[in-house]
Amino acid sequence: MNQKSIADREKTEELLWGMLHNLHPGKDNALPRSELCLIFPEWNERTLRQIIKHLIIKHGCPIGSCPRGYFWAVTQEEIEGVCEYFKGYALSQFQVIAKLKGKPLGEILGQMSFELKEGV
């Protein structure tokens, strides 16, 4: 990624952070994905998802998604809902790994737990 692309992406992150935080607090105020793509036509939907993931992981932004779009989670209930969604997604990915390796899911989860402990 060149310097201009990095600067453009950082500007998009800043704008998106502000929009979600100030204009779309709470699940009831979700920003539809279709609007997000119209607001940032220079990015495709996949890149916008990556930018949102970056905002969550690197900056701790409590951004959630629901069928209506993306929102800034403001209540503990919304944050818990976002966490439950990600746990479910992670579990489904571990099920794929288990099937590909031909091993029981419990064995894969135990192996991952061990690998994480070793890496710390």
Backbone as XML, in Angstrom:
<?xml version="1.0"?>
<chain id="A" units="angstrom">
  <residue number="1" name="MET">
    <atom name="N" x="0.859" y="-1.176" z="0.000"/>
    <atom name="CA" x="0.000" y="0.000" z="0.000"/>
    <atom name="C" x="0.899" y="1.232" z="0.000"/>
  </residue>
  <residue number="2" name="ASN">
    <atom name="N" x="0.642" y="2.150" z="-0.920"/>
    <atom name="CA" x="1.487" y="3.341" z="-1.004"/>
    <atom name="C" x="1.069" y="4.384" z="0.042"/>
  </residue>
  <residue number="3" name="GLN">
    <atom name="N" x="1.871" y="5.426" z="0.182"/>
    <atom name="CA" x="1.641" y="6.454" z="1.198"/>
    <atom name="C" x="0.269" y="7.116" z="1.041"/>
  </residue>
  <residue number="4" name="LYS">
    <atom name="N" x="-0.135" y="7.392" z="-0.206"/>
    <atom name="CA" x="-1.433" y="8.022" z="-0.425"/>
    <atom name="C" x="-2.547" y="7.088" z="0.035"/>
  </residue>
  <residue number="5" name="SER">
    <atom name="N" x="-2.433" y="5.812" z="-0.286"/>
    <atom name="CA" x="-3.449" y="4.854" z="0.128"/>
    <atom name="C" x="-3.528" y="4.760" z="1.645"/>
  </residue>
  <residue number="6" name="ILE">
    <atom name="N" x="-2.374" y="4.772" z="2.310"/>
    <atom name="CA" x="-2.348" y="4.724" z="3.774"/>
    <atom name="C" x="-3.023" y="5.958" z="4.352"/>
  </residue>
  <residue number="7" name="ALA">
    <atom name="N" x="-2.695" y="7.121" z="3.817"/>
    <atom name="CA" x="-3.304" y="8.366" z="4.290"/>
    <atom name="C" x="-4.809" y="8.370" z="4.035"/>
  </residue>
  <residue number="8" name="ASP">
    <atom name="N" x="-5.230" y="7.889" z="2.863"/>
    <atom name="CA" x="-6.658" y="7.827" z="2.536"/>
    <atom name="C" x="-7.391" y="6.875" z="3.490"/>
  </residue>
  <residue number="9" name="ARG">
    <atom name="N" x="-6.772" y="5.751" z="3.758"/>
    <atom name="CA" x="-7.388" y="4.777" z="4.655"/>
    <atom name="C" x="-7.488" y="5.328" z="6.077"/>
  </residue>
  <residue number="10" name="GLU">
    <atom name="N" x="-6.440" y="6.012" z="6.528"/>
    <atom name="CA" x="-6.465" y="6.613" z="7.863"/>
    <atom name="C" x="-7.549" y="7.686" z="7.959"/>
  </residue>
  <residue number="11" name="LYS">
    <atom name="N" x="-7.729" y="8.466" z="6.906"/>
    <atom name="CA" x="-8.779" y="9.488" z="6.879"/>
    <atom name="C" x="-10.153" y="8.816" z="6.924"/>
  </residue>
  <residue number="12" name="THR">
    <atom name="N" x="-10.315" y="7.716" z="6.189"/>
    <atom name="CA" x="-11.572" y="6.982" z="6.206"/>
    <atom name="C" x="-11.839" y="6.437" z="7.605"/>
  </residue>
  <residue number="13" name="GLU">
    <atom name="N" x="-10.813" y="5.893" z="8.263"/>
    <atom name="CA" x="-10.964" y="5.396" z="9.629"/>
    <atom name="C" x="-11.451" y="6.501" z="10.559"/>
  </residue>
  <residue number="14" name="GLU">
    <atom name="N" x="-10.833" y="7.662" z="10.448"/>
    <atom name="CA" x="-11.196" y="8.799" z="11.298"/>
    <atom name="C" x="-12.652" y="9.225" z="11.051"/>
  </residue>
  <residue number="15" name="LEU">
    <atom name="N" x="-13.029" y="9.334" z="9.788"/>
    <atom name="CA" x="-14.399" y="9.726" z="9.446"/>
    <atom name="C" x="-15.413" y="8.674" z="9.902"/>
  </residue>
  <residue number="16" name="LEU">
    <atom name="N" x="-15.085" y="7.406" z="9.677"/>
    <atom name="CA" x="-15.987" y="6.334" z="10.053"/>
    <atom name="C" x="-16.147" y="6.266" z="11.569"/>
  </residue>
  <residue number="17" name="TRP">
    <atom name="N" x="-15.045" y="6.421" z="12.284"/>
    <atom name="CA" x="-15.094" y="6.448" z="13.748"/>
    <atom name="C" x="-16.057" y="7.542" z="14.208"/>
  </residue>
  <residue number="18" name="GLY">
    <atom name="N" x="-15.878" y="8.747" z="13.674"/>
    <atom name="CA" x="-16.727" y="9.870" z="14.058"/>
    <atom name="C" x="-18.190" y="9.656" z="13.707"/>
  </residue>
  <residue number="19" name="MET">
    <atom name="N" x="-18.439" y="9.129" z="12.523"/>
    <atom name="CA" x="-19.817" y="8.890" z="12.086"/>
    <atom name="C" x="-20.524" y="7.898" z="13.000"/>
  </residue>
  <residue number="20" name="LEU">
    <atom name="N" x="-19.870" y="6.763" z="13.252"/>
    <atom name="CA" x="-20.507" y="5.739" z="14.069"/>
    <atom name="C" x="-20.671" y="6.222" z="15.509"/>
  </residue>
  <residue number="21" name="HIS">
    <atom name="N" x="-19.633" y="6.834" z="16.050"/>
    <atom name="CA" x="-19.671" y="7.296" z="17.432"/>
    <atom name="C" x="-20.714" y="8.389" z="17.647"/>
  </residue>
  <residue number="22" name="ASN">
    <atom name="N" x="-20.759" y="9.353" z="16.747"/>
    <atom name="CA" x="-21.623" y="10.522" z="16.935"/>
    <atom name="C" x="-23.014" y="10.394" z="16.318"/>
  </residue>
  <residue number="23" name="LEU">
    <atom name="N" x="-23.125" y="9.690" z="15.207"/>
    <atom name="CA" x="-24.399" y="9.652" z="14.478"/>
    <atom name="C" x="-25.132" y="8.311" z="14.554"/>
  </residue>
  <residue number="24" name="HIS">
    <atom name="N" x="-24.428" y="7.264" z="14.955"/>
    <atom name="CA" x="-25.038" y="5.934" z="14.945"/>
    <atom name="C" x="-24.804" y="5.187" z="16.262"/>
  </residue>
  <residue number="25" name="PRO">
    <atom name="N" x="-25.083" y="5.867" z="17.390"/>
    <atom name="CA" x="-24.941" y="5.166" z="18.673"/>
    <atom name="C" x="-26.121" y="4.228" z="18.888"/>
  </residue>
  <residue number="26" name="GLY">
    <atom name="N" x="-25.838" y="3.030" z="19.261"/>
    <atom name="CA" x="-26.896" y="2.065" z="19.545"/>
    <atom name="C" x="-27.391" y="1.331" z="18.318"/>
  </residue>
  <residue number="27" name="LYS">
    <atom name="N" x="-27.816" y="0.115" z="18.570"/>
    <atom name="CA" x="-28.270" y="-0.787" z="17.513"/>
    <atom name="C" x="-29.442" y="-0.207" z="16.711"/>
  </residue>
  <residue number="28" name="ASP">
    <atom name="N" x="-30.306" y="0.547" z="17.384"/>
    <atom name="CA" x="-31.472" y="1.120" z="16.704"/>
    <atom name="C" x="-31.087" y="2.186" z="15.679"/>
  </residue>
  <residue number="29" name="ASN">
    <atom name="N" x="-29.864" y="2.691" z="15.764"/>
    <atom name="CA" x="-29.391" y="3.742" z="14.849"/>
    <atom name="C" x="-28.349" y="3.228" z="13.857"/>
  </residue>
  <residue number="30" name="ALA">
    <atom name="N" x="-28.384" y="1.945" z="13.577"/>
    <atom name="CA" x="-27.367" y="1.334" z="12.714"/>
    <atom name="C" x="-27.281" y="2.013" z="11.342"/>
  </residue>
  <residue number="31" name="LEU">
    <atom name="N" x="-26.053" y="2.126" z="10.861"/>
    <atom name="CA" x="-25.775" y="2.685" z="9.530"/>
    <atom name="C" x="-25.828" y="1.545" z="8.511"/>
  </residue>
  <residue number="32" name="PRO">
    <atom name="N" x="-26.792" y="1.576" z="7.591"/>
    <atom name="CA" x="-26.899" y="0.493" z="6.612"/>
    <atom name="C" x="-25.624" y="0.340" z="5.775"/>
  </residue>
  <residue number="33" name="ARG">
    <atom name="N" x="-25.279" y="-0.895" z="5.485"/>
    <atom name="CA" x="-24.084" y="-1.185" z="4.685"/>
    <atom name="C" x="-24.153" y="-0.496" z="3.321"/>
  </residue>
  <residue number="34" name="SER">
    <atom name="N" x="-25.354" y="-0.453" z="2.753"/>
    <atom name="CA" x="-25.494" y="0.187" z="1.436"/>
    <atom name="C" x="-25.148" y="1.672" z="1.510"/>
  </residue>
  <residue number="35" name="GLU">
    <atom name="N" x="-25.535" y="2.342" z="2.593"/>
    <atom name="CA" x="-25.191" y="3.754" z="2.771"/>
    <atom name="C" x="-23.694" y="3.920" z="2.987"/>
  </residue>
  <residue number="36" name="LEU">
    <atom name="N" x="-23.120" y="3.002" z="3.744"/>
    <atom name="CA" x="-21.680" y="3.054" z="4.013"/>
    <atom name="C" x="-20.900" y="3.000" z="2.702"/>
  </residue>
  <residue number="37" name="CYS">
    <atom name="N" x="-21.324" y="2.140" z="1.802"/>
    <atom name="CA" x="-20.652" y="2.023" z="0.501"/>
    <atom name="C" x="-20.850" y="3.274" z="-0.357"/>
  </residue>
  <residue number="38" name="LEU">
    <atom name="N" x="-21.988" y="3.954" z="-0.196"/>
    <atom name="CA" x="-22.212" y="5.199" z="-0.929"/>
    <atom name="C" x="-21.388" y="6.345" z="-0.347"/>
  </residue>
  <residue number="39" name="ILE">
    <atom name="N" x="-21.216" y="6.351" z="0.956"/>
    <atom name="CA" x="-20.441" y="7.399" z="1.625"/>
    <atom name="C" x="-18.960" y="7.280" z="1.278"/>
  </residue>
  <residue number="40" name="PHE">
    <atom name="N" x="-18.475" y="6.041" z="1.176"/>
    <atom name="CA" x="-17.067" y="5.784" z="0.879"/>
    <atom name="C" x="-16.930" y="4.973" z="-0.412"/>
  </residue>
  <residue number="41" name="PRO">
    <atom name="N" x="-17.269" y="5.571" z="-1.557"/>
    <atom name="CA" x="-17.260" y="4.815" z="-2.813"/>
    <atom name="C" x="-15.858" y="4.383" z="-3.263"/>
  </residue>
  <residue number="42" name="GLU">
    <atom name="N" x="-14.833" y="5.004" z="-2.695"/>
    <atom name="CA" x="-13.467" y="4.642" z="-3.077"/>
    <atom name="C" x="-13.036" y="3.293" z="-2.498"/>
  </residue>
  <residue number="43" name="TRP">
    <atom name="N" x="-13.818" y="2.760" z="-1.541"/>
    <atom name="CA" x="-13.500" y="1.480" z="-0.919"/>
    <atom name="C" x="-14.603" y="0.480" z="-1.231"/>
  </residue>
  <residue number="44" name="ASN">
    <atom name="N" x="-14.232" y="-0.779" z="-1.440"/>
    <atom name="CA" x="-15.255" y="-1.808" z="-1.605"/>
    <atom name="C" x="-15.704" y="-2.293" z="-0.217"/>
  </residue>
  <residue number="45" name="GLU">
    <atom name="N" x="-16.768" y="-3.070" z="-0.194"/>
    <atom name="CA" x="-17.345" y="-3.485" z="1.088"/>
    <atom name="C" x="-16.349" y="-4.301" z="1.926"/>
  </residue>
  <residue number="46" name="ARG">
    <atom name="N" x="-15.564" y="-5.122" z="1.275"/>
    <atom name="CA" x="-14.583" y="-5.937" z="2.005"/>
    <atom name="C" x="-13.556" y="-5.049" z="2.709"/>
  </residue>
  <residue number="47" name="THR">
    <atom name="N" x="-13.067" y="-4.031" z="2.013"/>
    <atom name="CA" x="-12.090" y="-3.121" z="2.611"/>
    <atom name="C" x="-12.721" y="-2.352" z="3.769"/>
  </residue>
  <residue number="48" name="LEU">
    <atom name="N" x="-13.971" y="-1.944" z="3.614"/>
    <atom name="CA" x="-14.651" y="-1.249" z="4.710"/>
    <atom name="C" x="-14.786" y="-2.160" z="5.927"/>
  </residue>
  <residue number="49" name="ARG">
    <atom name="N" x="-15.051" y="-3.443" z="5.718"/>
    <atom name="CA" x="-15.099" y="-4.382" z="6.846"/>
    <atom name="C" x="-13.732" y="-4.484" z="7.514"/>
  </residue>
  <residue number="50" name="GLN">
    <atom name="N" x="-12.656" y="-4.475" z="6.710"/>
    <atom name="CA" x="-11.301" y="-4.518" z="7.270"/>
    <atom name="C" x="-11.011" y="-3.258" z="8.090"/>
  </residue>
  <residue number="51" name="ILE">
    <atom name="N" x="-11.459" y="-2.123" z="7.610"/>
    <atom name="CA" x="-11.262" y="-0.868" z="8.332"/>
    <atom name="C" x="-12.016" y="-0.915" z="9.666"/>
  </residue>
  <residue number="52" name="ILE">
    <atom name="N" x="-13.235" y="-1.428" z="9.643"/>
    <atom name="CA" x="-14.006" y="-1.549" z="10.878"/>
    <atom name="C" x="-13.316" y="-2.507" z="11.845"/>
  </residue>
  <residue number="53" name="LYS">
    <atom name="N" x="-12.819" y="-3.617" z="11.338"/>
    <atom name="CA" x="-12.093" y="-4.572" z="12.181"/>
    <atom name="C" x="-10.869" y="-3.903" z="12.797"/>
  </residue>
  <residue number="54" name="HIS">
    <atom name="N" x="-10.157" y="-3.102" z="12.014"/>
    <atom name="CA" x="-8.988" y="-2.371" z="12.521"/>
    <atom name="C" x="-9.397" y="-1.421" z="13.650"/>
  </residue>
  <residue number="55" name="LEU">
    <atom name="N" x="-10.511" y="-0.713" z="13.473"/>
    <atom name="CA" x="-10.988" y="0.203" z="14.504"/>
    <atom name="C" x="-11.306" y="-0.547" z="15.804"/>
  </residue>
  <residue number="56" name="ILE">
    <atom name="N" x="-11.838" y="-1.745" z="15.686"/>
    <atom name="CA" x="-12.158" y="-2.547" z="16.870"/>
    <atom name="C" x="-10.883" y="-3.053" z="17.531"/>
  </residue>
  <residue number="57" name="ILE">
    <atom name="N" x="-10.004" y="-3.686" z="16.752"/>
    <atom name="CA" x="-8.824" y="-4.335" z="17.317"/>
    <atom name="C" x="-7.755" y="-3.344" z="17.763"/>
  </residue>
  <residue number="58" name="LYS">
    <atom name="N" x="-7.433" y="-2.383" z="16.928"/>
    <atom name="CA" x="-6.325" y="-1.466" z="17.243"/>
    <atom name="C" x="-6.721" y="-0.283" z="18.107"/>
  </residue>
  <residue number="59" name="HIS">
    <atom name="N" x="-7.997" y="0.111" z="18.027"/>
    <atom name="CA" x="-8.420" y="1.312" z="18.751"/>
    <atom name="C" x="-9.492" y="1.037" z="19.802"/>
  </residue>
  <residue number="60" name="GLY">
    <atom name="N" x="-9.934" y="-0.212" z="19.908"/>
    <atom name="CA" x="-10.907" y="-0.574" z="20.927"/>
    <atom name="C" x="-12.297" y="-0.003" z="20.728"/>
  </residue>
  <residue number="61" name="CYS">
    <atom name="N" x="-12.624" y="0.357" z="19.505"/>
    <atom name="CA" x="-13.943" y="0.933" z="19.232"/>
    <atom name="C" x="-15.023" y="-0.145" z="19.367"/>
  </residue>
  <residue number="62" name="PRO">
    <atom name="N" x="-16.074" y="0.121" z="20.127"/>
    <atom name="CA" x="-17.135" y="-0.881" z="20.306"/>
    <atom name="C" x="-18.131" y="-0.868" z="19.143"/>
  </residue>
  <residue number="63" name="ILE">
    <atom name="N" x="-17.662" y="-1.291" z="17.996"/>
    <atom name="CA" x="-18.498" y="-1.280" z="16.793"/>
    <atom name="C" x="-19.148" y="-2.645" z="16.636"/>
  </residue>
  <residue number="64" name="GLY">
    <atom name="N" x="-20.451" y="-2.617" z="16.479"/>
    <atom name="CA" x="-21.205" y="-3.838" z="16.278"/>
    <atom name="C" x="-21.891" y="-3.831" z="14.929"/>
  </residue>
  <residue number="65" name="SER">
    <atom name="N" x="-22.418" y="-4.973" z="14.567"/>
    <atom name="CA" x="-23.192" y="-5.053" z="13.337"/>
    <atom name="C" x="-24.453" y="-5.854" z="13.620"/>
  </residue>
  <residue number="66" name="CYS">
    <atom name="N" x="-25.448" y="-5.565" z="12.833"/>
    <atom name="CA" x="-26.728" y="-6.254" z="12.928"/>
    <atom name="C" x="-27.295" y="-6.284" z="11.514"/>
  </residue>
  <residue number="67" name="PRO">
    <atom name="N" x="-28.411" y="-6.925" z="11.304"/>
    <atom name="CA" x="-28.963" y="-6.968" z="9.939"/>
    <atom name="C" x="-29.155" y="-5.591" z="9.301"/>
  </residue>
  <residue number="68" name="ARG">
    <atom name="N" x="-29.351" y="-4.564" z="10.121"/>
    <atom name="CA" x="-29.549" y="-3.213" z="9.574"/>
    <atom name="C" x="-28.248" y="-2.491" z="9.253"/>
  </residue>
  <residue number="69" name="GLY">
    <atom name="N" x="-27.115" y="-2.962" z="9.767"/>
    <atom name="CA" x="-25.846" y="-2.305" z="9.469"/>
    <atom name="C" x="-24.916" y="-2.242" z="10.667"/>
  </residue>
  <residue number="70" name="TYR">
    <atom name="N" x="-24.058" y="-1.223" z="10.681"/>
    <atom name="CA" x="-23.059" y="-1.053" z="11.736"/>
    <atom name="C" x="-23.499" y="0.019" z="12.718"/>
  </residue>
  <residue number="71" name="PHE">
    <atom name="N" x="-23.096" y="-0.148" z="13.971"/>
    <atom name="CA" x="-23.455" y="0.808" z="15.006"/>
    <atom name="C" x="-22.376" y="0.865" z="16.083"/>
  </residue>
  <residue number="72" name="TRP">
    <atom name="N" x="-22.401" y="1.946" z="16.853"/>
    <atom name="CA" x="-21.501" y="2.119" z="17.989"/>
    <atom name="C" x="-22.232" y="1.561" z="19.211"/>
  </residue>
  <residue number="73" name="ALA">
    <atom name="N" x="-21.752" y="0.461" z="19.760"/>
    <atom name="CA" x="-22.404" y="-0.171" z="20.909"/>
    <atom name="C" x="-22.267" y="0.746" z="22.130"/>
  </residue>
  <residue number="74" name="VAL">
    <atom name="N" x="-23.398" y="1.074" z="22.745"/>
    <atom name="CA" x="-23.369" y="2.018" z="23.867"/>
    <atom name="C" x="-23.800" y="1.403" z="25.190"/>
  </residue>
  <residue number="75" name="THR">
    <atom name="N" x="-24.551" y="0.327" z="25.143"/>
    <atom name="CA" x="-24.978" y="-0.306" z="26.395"/>
    <atom name="C" x="-24.189" y="-1.597" z="26.601"/>
  </residue>
  <residue number="76" name="GLN">
    <atom name="N" x="-24.146" y="-2.034" z="27.845"/>
    <atom name="CA" x="-23.468" y="-3.296" z="28.143"/>
    <atom name="C" x="-24.144" y="-4.446" z="27.406"/>
  </residue>
  <residue number="77" name="GLU">
    <atom name="N" x="-25.437" y="-4.376" z="27.267"/>
    <atom name="CA" x="-26.188" y="-5.408" z="26.540"/>
    <atom name="C" x="-25.754" y="-5.461" z="25.070"/>
  </residue>
  <residue number="78" name="GLU">
    <atom name="N" x="-25.573" y="-4.298" z="24.451"/>
    <atom name="CA" x="-25.125" y="-4.269" z="23.051"/>
    <atom name="C" x="-23.706" y="-4.811" z="22.928"/>
  </residue>
  <residue number="79" name="ILE">
    <atom name="N" x="-22.841" y="-4.432" z="23.857"/>
    <atom name="CA" x="-21.459" y="-4.925" z="23.822"/>
    <atom name="C" x="-21.440" y="-6.439" z="23.989"/>
  </residue>
  <residue number="80" name="GLU">
    <atom name="N" x="-22.241" y="-6.952" z="24.925"/>
    <atom name="CA" x="-22.319" y="-8.405" z="25.115"/>
    <atom name="C" x="-22.831" y="-9.091" z="23.848"/>
  </residue>
  <residue number="81" name="GLY">
    <atom name="N" x="-23.806" y="-8.479" z="23.194"/>
    <atom name="CA" x="-24.330" y="-9.033" z="21.952"/>
    <atom name="C" x="-23.266" y="-9.102" z="20.864"/>
  </residue>
  <residue number="82" name="VAL">
    <atom name="N" x="-22.464" y="-8.047" z="20.763"/>
    <atom name="CA" x="-21.371" y="-8.021" z="19.787"/>
    <atom name="C" x="-20.365" y="-9.130" z="20.113"/>
  </residue>
  <residue number="83" name="CYS">
    <atom name="N" x="-20.031" y="-9.269" z="21.393"/>
    <atom name="CA" x="-19.080" y="-10.312" z="21.799"/>
    <atom name="C" x="-19.628" y="-11.702" z="21.508"/>
  </residue>
  <residue number="84" name="GLU">
    <atom name="N" x="-20.912" y="-11.921" z="21.765"/>
    <atom name="CA" x="-21.527" y="-13.218" z="21.476"/>
    <atom name="C" x="-21.483" y="-13.525" z="19.982"/>
  </residue>
  <residue number="85" name="TYR">
    <atom name="N" x="-21.713" y="-12.505" z="19.164"/>
    <atom name="CA" x="-21.629" y="-12.699" z="17.714"/>
    <atom name="C" x="-20.219" y="-13.172" z="17.329"/>
  </residue>
  <residue number="86" name="PHE">
    <atom name="N" x="-19.197" y="-12.485" z="17.847"/>
    <atom name="CA" x="-17.824" y="-12.852" z="17.495"/>
    <atom name="C" x="-17.440" y="-14.225" z="18.039"/>
  </residue>
  <residue number="87" name="LYS">
    <atom name="N" x="-17.932" y="-14.586" z="19.218"/>
    <atom name="CA" x="-17.666" y="-15.928" z="19.744"/>
    <atom name="C" x="-18.277" y="-16.982" z="18.831"/>
  </residue>
  <residue number="88" name="GLY">
    <atom name="N" x="-19.508" y="-16.740" z="18.392"/>
    <atom name="CA" x="-20.171" y="-17.676" z="17.489"/>
    <atom name="C" x="-19.426" y="-17.800" z="16.170"/>
  </residue>
  <residue number="89" name="TYR">
    <atom name="N" x="-18.961" y="-16.663" z="15.660"/>
    <atom name="CA" x="-18.203" y="-16.673" z="14.405"/>
    <atom name="C" x="-16.899" y="-17.448" z="14.576"/>
  </residue>
  <residue number="90" name="ALA">
    <atom name="N" x="-16.206" y="-17.195" z="15.681"/>
    <atom name="CA" x="-14.941" y="-17.897" z="15.938"/>
    <atom name="C" x="-15.176" y="-19.400" z="16.050"/>
  </residue>
  <residue number="91" name="LEU">
    <atom name="N" x="-16.221" y="-19.781" z="16.755"/>
    <atom name="CA" x="-16.525" y="-21.201" z="16.906"/>
    <atom name="C" x="-16.810" y="-21.850" z="15.560"/>
  </residue>
  <residue number="92" name="SER">
    <atom name="N" x="-17.530" y="-21.143" z="14.690"/>
    <atom name="CA" x="-17.816" y="-21.717" z="13.367"/>
    <atom name="C" x="-16.527" y="-21.892" z="12.566"/>
  </residue>
  <residue number="93" name="GLN">
    <atom name="N" x="-15.567" y="-20.997" z="12.738"/>
    <atom name="CA" x="-14.285" y="-21.121" z="12.042"/>
    <atom name="C" x="-13.488" y="-22.311" z="12.590"/>
  </residue>
  <residue number="94" name="PHE">
    <atom name="N" x="-13.557" y="-22.529" z="13.911"/>
    <atom name="CA" x="-12.880" y="-23.688" z="14.492"/>
    <atom name="C" x="-13.538" y="-24.993" z="14.036"/>
  </residue>
  <residue number="95" name="GLN">
    <atom name="N" x="-14.853" y="-24.971" z="13.792"/>
    <atom name="CA" x="-15.518" y="-26.157" z="13.257"/>
    <atom name="C" x="-14.994" y="-26.486" z="11.861"/>
  </residue>
  <residue number="96" name="VAL">
    <atom name="N" x="-14.736" y="-25.470" z="11.062"/>
    <atom name="CA" x="-14.163" y="-25.677" z="9.728"/>
    <atom name="C" x="-12.775" y="-26.303" z="9.861"/>
  </residue>
  <residue number="97" name="ILE">
    <atom name="N" x="-11.962" y="-25.753" z="10.765"/>
    <atom name="CA" x="-10.600" y="-26.290" z="10.980"/>
    <atom name="C" x="-10.682" y="-27.760" z="11.393"/>
  </residue>
  <residue number="98" name="ALA">
    <atom name="N" x="-11.583" y="-28.062" z="12.329"/>
    <atom name="CA" x="-11.731" y="-29.445" z="12.798"/>
    <atom name="C" x="-12.092" y="-30.380" z="11.645"/>
  </residue>
  <residue number="99" name="LYS">
    <atom name="N" x="-13.013" y="-29.970" z="10.802"/>
    <atom name="CA" x="-13.415" y="-30.805" z="9.662"/>
    <atom name="C" x="-12.256" y="-30.995" z="8.688"/>
  </residue>
  <residue number="100" name="LEU">
    <atom name="N" x="-11.537" y="-29.898" z="8.411"/>
    <atom name="CA" x="-10.415" y="-29.998" z="7.474"/>
    <atom name="C" x="-9.314" y="-30.911" z="8.002"/>
  </residue>
  <residue number="101" name="LYS">
    <atom name="N" x="-9.103" y="-30.893" z="9.318"/>
    <atom name="CA" x="-8.062" y="-31.736" z="9.915"/>
    <atom name="C" x="-8.572" y="-33.120" z="10.280"/>
  </residue>
  <residue number="102" name="GLY">
    <atom name="N" x="-9.895" y="-33.312" z="10.170"/>
    <atom name="CA" x="-10.473" y="-34.609" z="10.515"/>
    <atom name="C" x="-10.355" y="-34.931" z="11.985"/>
  </residue>
  <residue number="103" name="LYS">
    <atom name="N" x="-10.462" y="-33.907" z="12.832"/>
    <atom name="CA" x="-10.334" y="-34.091" z="14.280"/>
    <atom name="C" x="-11.583" y="-33.548" z="14.964"/>
  </residue>
  <residue number="104" name="PRO">
    <atom name="N" x="-11.847" y="-34.031" z="16.189"/>
    <atom name="CA" x="-12.994" y="-33.496" z="16.933"/>
    <atom name="C" x="-12.775" y="-32.021" z="17.292"/>
  </residue>
  <residue number="105" name="LEU">
    <atom name="N" x="-13.865" y="-31.286" z="17.334"/>
    <atom name="CA" x="-13.789" y="-29.863" z="17.660"/>
    <atom name="C" x="-13.111" y="-29.634" z="19.011"/>
  </residue>
  <residue number="106" name="GLY">
    <atom name="N" x="-13.438" y="-30.443" z="20.010"/>
    <atom name="CA" x="-12.826" y="-30.288" z="21.342"/>
    <atom name="C" x="-11.317" y="-30.384" z="21.302"/>
  </residue>
  <residue number="107" name="GLU">
    <atom name="N" x="-10.800" y="-31.267" z="20.466"/>
    <atom name="CA" x="-9.348" y="-31.412" z="20.346"/>
    <atom name="C" x="-8.732" y="-30.150" z="19.740"/>
  </residue>
  <residue number="108" name="ILE">
    <atom name="N" x="-9.377" y="-29.605" z="18.725"/>
    <atom name="CA" x="-8.883" y="-28.374" z="18.084"/>
    <atom name="C" x="-8.914" y="-27.219" z="19.076"/>
  </residue>
  <residue number="109" name="LEU">
    <atom name="N" x="-10.013" y="-27.087" z="19.819"/>
    <atom name="CA" x="-10.112" y="-26.002" z="20.798"/>
    <atom name="C" x="-9.062" y="-26.152" z="21.900"/>
  </residue>
  <residue number="110" name="GLY">
    <atom name="N" x="-8.836" y="-27.387" z="22.349"/>
    <atom name="CA" x="-7.805" y="-27.625" z="23.364"/>
    <atom name="C" x="-6.418" y="-27.305" z="22.836"/>
  </residue>
  <residue number="111" name="GLN">
    <atom name="N" x="-6.163" y="-27.675" z="21.591"/>
    <atom name="CA" x="-4.876" y="-27.392" z="20.969"/>
    <atom name="C" x="-4.670" y="-25.886" z="20.856"/>
  </residue>
  <residue number="112" name="MET">
    <atom name="N" x="-5.707" y="-25.152" z="20.461"/>
    <atom name="CA" x="-5.597" y="-23.698" z="20.336"/>
    <atom name="C" x="-5.331" y="-23.069" z="21.696"/>
  </residue>
  <residue number="113" name="SER">
    <atom name="N" x="-6.010" y="-23.557" z="22.721"/>
    <atom name="CA" x="-5.818" y="-23.033" z="24.072"/>
    <atom name="C" x="-4.359" y="-23.227" z="24.490"/>
  </residue>
  <residue number="114" name="PHE">
    <atom name="N" x="-3.815" y="-24.404" z="24.215"/>
    <atom name="CA" x="-2.420" y="-24.689" z="24.541"/>
    <atom name="C" x="-1.473" y="-23.782" z="23.758"/>
  </residue>
  <residue number="115" name="GLU">
    <atom name="N" x="-1.738" y="-23.616" z="22.453"/>
    <atom name="CA" x="-0.891" y="-22.766" z="21.616"/>
    <atom name="C" x="-0.907" y="-21.319" z="22.092"/>
  </residue>
  <residue number="116" name="LEU">
    <atom name="N" x="-2.077" y="-20.840" z="22.526"/>
    <atom name="CA" x="-2.162" y="-19.468" z="23.023"/>
    <atom name="C" x="-1.371" y="-19.310" z="24.317"/>
  </residue>
  <residue number="117" name="LYS">
    <atom name="N" x="-1.464" y="-20.299" z="25.212"/>
    <atom name="CA" x="-0.722" y="-20.251" z="26.480"/>
    <atom name="C" x="0.783" y="-20.285" z="26.233"/>
  </residue>
  <residue number="118" name="GLU">
    <atom name="N" x="1.211" y="-21.103" z="25.288"/>
    <atom name="CA" x="2.636" y="-21.204" z="24.944"/>
    <atom name="C" x="3.155" y="-19.908" z="24.341"/>
  </residue>
  <residue number="119" name="GLY">
    <atom name="N" x="2.298" y="-19.226" z="23.568"/>
    <atom name="CA" x="2.694" y="-17.992" z="22.891"/>
    <atom name="C" x="2.787" y="-16.798" z="23.824"/>
  </residue>
  <residue number="120" name="VAL">
    <atom name="N" x="2.219" y="-16.905" z="25.004"/>
    <atom name="CA" x="2.197" y="-15.771" z="25.941"/>
    <atom name="C" x="3.452" y="-15.684" z="26.727"/>
  </residue>
</chain>
